[in-house]
Amino acid sequence: MISFDCAELAEAVNGKLLWGNAEQVFSGITTDSRKVTKGNLFIPLVGERFDGHDYIENSINSGAAVCLTQKPIPQHDNASAILVDDTAKALRELATWHREKHNIPVVGITGSVGKTSTKDMIACVLSKQYEVLKTQGNFNNEIGLPLTLLQLDKKHEMAVIEMGMSGFGEISRLTAIAQPQIAVITNIGVSHIEKLGSQQGILKAKLEILEGLKDDGLIVLNGDDPLLRGIRGSLKHRTVYYGMENGLDYVATCYESLGESGSQFSIELDGQTYKVSIPVPGIHNVYNALAAIAVGMEMKIPIDTIIEGIGSYSPGNMRQNIISFKGIKIINDAYNASPQSMQAAINVLEELCSKTRGIAVLGDMLEMGDMASELHYSVGSFIKDKKIDYLIAIGNDSKSIMKAVADSGNQKIILQHFENNKDALKYILSIIRQGDYILIKGSRGMKMEEITDGILNSEALIP
């Protein structure tokens, strides 16, 4: 746990002691007043609907030893305050200062889809040989990433850091803090296209990760992504590509679905062929594994150890978790959604329900801007030839998913649309029966986990 005194803190964040003792020591950092413990540094952040400065007194009463502030505040006994221009900027400066004290390789990961799963799989591989700090949950923004790096201590030998964004400049600020040795970009999709204008804009924003890359660093790119493949040979850093197409540095062949048990593929390295097993279903996870192999090989980890690390992977919460309940199987993928991840999830559903019924419950994909109708329709066009039994759409834009299936003339898929989760849940409970696989997916704002929770809390017997 990070620990030093106010004098060092003021130097790190270009601040000055407002009141208290320059020798006051703190231990641990939080931006959430509800999580303050004795001796902490509290950093009050200012948002659109809140001001952390309103909770400084509560934080000190809860035991905070030091606080940052960007405005004058009343003095408190037994605590110290450091005045800064901007507390959010000070958080980033403090994380940068702390990261530079730890001369360890950092793997930075970004991309439109799959960055969290890729981060976790890379961490599984690296953890077989190194003590690894990794991004937890969705701590991938300008608050979460600094807080993650502030957890670095002398035991850590590597860090695996996820970088998210919704607009230009965000990844630039994040990579300046993380200073990665290896930069991984999983793909260029259409998430946040509302703010970034086009896929070329998204590519430009994702490539900001290279601004913080060490001069002798490595870039790891998905070679099956047309936009990433299109920049081949144009980057100044050493670059390797992974995918399923010939001519790449790490190529997966002989992909095979193993149902709920996962999937497997082969890869040839140094003239020898290896079989890699992934304990989760879906061909998209092959790409995550290939990125992990590329990073593991770069870090001189033996291939057998890399394969073992991939085999220890498990998905995060609400990321294609398969839940068994009263004879049905719920594929809980409610964390977020984009056209690419929707397609990947539908593929998993089709793989698993080949001998029974498949029900796709899909909510709106948000932040699609003017392309919302077109992109939702594209998901429906993808679904139209899939062997599933029900498509249940929830929300406004998801009507276009259903419309594409209807326009195709496929009458084998039963179509239903609902405005809200409550009405959709009532219908789902009326049709499900033992043996069904139910995919639940939508953007975070759609709160699709309400569907999952509603099924799991149902006392009705499933026929």
N, C-alpha and C positions, 0 to 999 in steps of 0.2 A: 504494500500500500504506500502510495506517495506520501512523503513527509518532509517538510523543511520549514524555515521560519519566514516571517513577513518581509524581512530585508531581501531574501532571495526571491520571494514572490513578487515584490515590487519591481525588482530588476527584470524578472522574466516577462512581465506584462506591461512594462513601461509605465508603471503607476507610482503613486507616492502614498506614504502613510498618512491617512486622514486623522485617525486617532488610535490610541492603544499603544502597544509595545512592539517595537521592531523585532524584538527577539521572540515574540510569541510564536510558538510552534503549532502547526496543525498536522492532522493525519487523515487522509482521505478527502475526496472532493465530491460534491453533489450539486446539482442545479434544482433539485426537488426538495422543497422545505419539509415535505412529509417524510423524507428519508434521512434527515439529518441525524447523525449520532454524535456522541461526545467527542470533541476535538476536531471536527470536520472544518473544511473550507466550504462556505456556501457561496455559489456564484448566482446572483439573481439575473435572470434573462428577461428581456422585454419582448412580448409578442403582440399580435394584433388585439387579443382579447384579455391579456393579463400583463401584469408587471411584477416580476419577482421581488422588486424592492419593497413591495407591500408586505412581504413575508420575512424580511430580515429580522425583525424583532422576534417573531415566532421561532426562527431558526436559532438565534442566539439563546433564547429560552430553552430550546431543545438540546443545547450543548455545543453549538457551533463556536469554534475558537476564533475564526477569522471570516470575514466576508469581503467580497469585492463590491464596489458600488460605482455608478456613473453619475451620482447626484449626492449632494450633502445629506447626511442622515444623522439623527441624534446619537450621541456617544453612549456606549454601554460599558459597564464594568466587566472585567474578566474576559474581554474580547477585543479584537483589533479590526480595523477596516482599512482597505487599500482603495484609493480613488483612481479610477481609470476613465478613459474617454468613452469606451464602449465595452460592456461586459462580455458580449458575444465574441468580439474581436479578441478580448483578453483571454477568453477560454481557448481560442485557437492558438494564440501566442504562447500560452502556458503549455499546451500540448506539444507544440513545435519545439519549444525549449527542452521539454522532458524527453521527447523522442530523440533529439540530437545527443542526449547523454547516453543513449543505448545504441551502440554500434552493432546492430544486428540486421540481417536481411528482412525486408518487409515485402510481402506479396500483396499488391493492390489489385482488386478485381472490380470491374464494372461491366455494364452491358444492359441491354433492354430486358432480357429474360434469362433466368437461370443463374444469376450472380450469387444468390444466397446458397443454392444447392452446390454450385461450383466451389464457393468459399468453404463450405462444410466438408466437401469431399477432398479438397486440397489439404485442409487442416487435418483430416483423418490420415492422409498419407504422411504428411510432415511430422505428425505427432508420433509416428512409429520410431522416429530417430531424433527428434528435437523436442524441447519444451516450447510449446507454441501458445501464443496469445491470439485469439481470434475474435472478430466482431460477433457479439451476441445479438440474437433477434434482429430487429430492424435498426440497429444503432449505426446507420450508414450515412448519416447526414452531417450538417455542420455543428450539431450538438453531440450526436452519438459517436462520431468518429473521434473527436478530441477526447471524450470521456473514455473511450476504449483505449486509446494510446496512453492515457494517463494511468492506466493499470499496469503498464510495463514495469517490471522490476528486474533485479539481477538474475533471477532464475530463468527468465525467458531468453531463448536462443533464436526465435523467429516470431514474426507476427503475420497473420493473414487478415487483411483489412478490406472490407467491402465498401464501395463508394457508390452512392446513389445520387440522383439529381433530378430536378424538374426544369432547370433552365441553364442558360449559358453562365459560365464562371464558377459554378458550384464545385464541379470536380477539380477545376484549377486550384481552388482554395484548399480542397481536401488533399490533393496529391502533394501540395506544398508542405502540408503537415506530415503526411505519412512518409514521403521520400522513398518510394518503393525501389527495390532492386529488380523485381519482376512485376510487369504489368500484364494483366490478363483481361481481354475483352471478349465476352461470350458471344455477342451478336449485336446487330443493329436492327431493332424492330420499330414499332410506332408508339411505344409508351411515351407520354408527355408530348406528343406531336402537336397538341393544342398550343403549347408555348414555344416549341422549337421550329414549327413551320413545315418541316419536311424530314425525310430520312437522312438527307445530306446534312441537315442541321443537327440531327441527333448524332450522326457520325462525328461531326465537328466537336460537339459537346463531349462525347465519350473519349475522343482523342486527347482531350485536355489532360487525361491521366499521365500522358507522356511528358508533360511539362515538369513533373517532379521526379521523373525516372533518373536514377543514377547514370552517369556517363557510360559506365560499363554494364548497364542493365540489359535485361532481356524482355522482349515483347512476345507474348503468347496469344495468338489470334485464331479464331474459328475460320478455317479456310473454306468451309462450305457456305459461309455467309457472303453473298455477292459483293456487298459494300466493303467488307474487310478484305476480301480477296482482291478487290480492285485497287487497294493501296499497296499491294505487294511490290517491293523493290523501291518504295518511295520514302521509307523511314530510315533515320540515321542510326538507330539502334539495331542490334542483332535481333532478328525476328524469326520465330518458328510458327508453323501453321499446323493445326490438327483438324481432322474431319474424316469423312468417308470417301472422299474423292481421291483418285490417284494423283501422285505428284506432290503430296503434302509430307510434312516431316513425321507426323504421327497419324497413321491411318488405321481405322477400325474396319475389320472385315468380318464376314460370317456372323452378323448379328442374329441373335435368336432370343425370342421371348420365352420365359419360363413361367408365365402366368404371375400369380401373386408372389412367387418366390423371387421374381426379379427378371434379369436378363443376362446375357453373356455375349461376348464378342472376342475376336482374335486380333492380335497386333504383332507385327514383325519388327523386331529391334535387333540390330547388329547381326542380321542373318538368321535369327532364331525366332520361332513363332510361340507366342504365349497366349493362353486363354484367360480372359478377365471376367469375373463374375461380379455383377452389381446386385445388391440385395433389394432393389426396388424396381418395379416395372417401368417400361417406357423407353423408347429409343432415344428420347431427348437426354436421358441420363448417360448415354454413351458419350455424348459431347462433354458432359461434366467430368466423366472419368478420364477422357483423353486430355483435358486440361490438367487434371491432377497428375497424370502420367508425365506430361511435359515438364511440369514444375518439379516433380519428384526426381526425374532424370537430371534436370539442371542442378539440383541440390545433391547429386551423387548418391541418391538412395538406391539400393539394389532393387531390381525390377520385382523380385519375389516379395520384397517388403512393401513396395508400392501396391502390388495386387492385394496383399493382405490388408493394407490400409483402406483400399476401396471397398473391400468386403466388409469392413466394420462400419460403413456409412449408414446413417438412418436419417430420414427427412425431418425437417423442423415441423413445428406445430402448424396445422392447417395447410400443409404442403404435400398433397397426395398421400395423406395418412389413410390407411385402409382399416376401417373399424367394422368388426363383426358384431351384429346385434340381432337377436331373435331370428337367425337364419338368413338375414340379408347382409350385404356388404356395402358400406358407405365409403366412397372415395372422397375424403374430406380435403378439398383443394380450394378452400374458401379464402385464402390469404389475399390473393390479388388476381388480376386477369389482364391479358392483352391478347390480340389475335393469335400470336405464336403460342402462348401458353395455353390458350383455349384449344388449339389444334392438338397440342401435345397431350392434353388431358383427355380429349375425345379419343385419341389413338389408344391411350391406356384403357379407357372404358371398353372400347371395341375388343382389345386383346383379352380382357378379363371376362367379358360376357358372351364369349363365342358359343357357349353351350347353355346359356340361360338368357334372361332378359336384361337389357341395359336401359337405364333411365338417366338422361342428361338434364340436370337442373342448372340453367345458366342465367346469371344476372348480367346487368349492363357492364360494359367496359367503359370506365370513366376517363376523362381527359383526352378524348379523341378529337375534340374540336369539330371543325367543319367536315371532317372525314368520318364522323361517328356512324352515320347511316351506311356509308360504303364499307367500312371496316367490319361492322356487325354483319352486313350482308355477306361479306367474304367468309366469315365463320360459318354461316349457314350453307354457303356453297361447298365448303369443305365437308360439312356434315351430311349433305344430301345423299351421298353414296355409302355412308357408313351403316353397318349392321347393328343399329340400336333400335329400341322399340318406342321410346317416348322422348320427346324434346319438350321440356317445360321451361318457358322463358319468363323472366321476371324483370319488371322495370319498363322504361320507355324505349330506349334504343334497341333493346333485345328483340323487339318486334321484328326488326330487320333480319335477325338470325332466322326466325320462324318463317318470314316471308320468302327467304331464299330457298328454304326446303320446300315450301308450298309451290313456288314457281317452278321447281324442278319436276314436279309431277309425281314425286315419290310419295305414295299413299301408305307405305308400310310403316312409316314413322308417325306415331300419333302426336299431334301438335296441340299444345295448350299454352295460353299466355295469361299472366296475372300481373297486377299492378304492384303487389306487395308480397312480402314473405309469408304473412299470416294466411292469406287466401291460398297461396301456392302450397303451403304445408298441409292445409286441410285436404286439398286434392291429392297430394302425394300419399298421405296416410290412407286415403280411400282406395288407392290402386296397388300399393306395394304388396308383394307376397314373397314367401321364402324362396331364396335362390337369386333374388334380384341383386344387381349391382347398381348403385345410385351415385352418380358423379354430381358433386355440388361445387360450383365455381362461379366467381364473379369478382368485381373490383372490391377493394376494401370498404369503400363507402356504401356498398350494397348490403353489408352485414349478413352475408350468406351463411355464416355459422349459426344464425337463428334457425335455419332449416335443419342443419345437423342436430343442434340441441333439441329442436322440437321432436325429431324422430326418436332420439335417444331417451327423451323424457316421456315419450308416449306410453301409456299403460295399455293401449289397445293390442289385442293379439293379432299377429300377422299371419294370415292364412297360408 
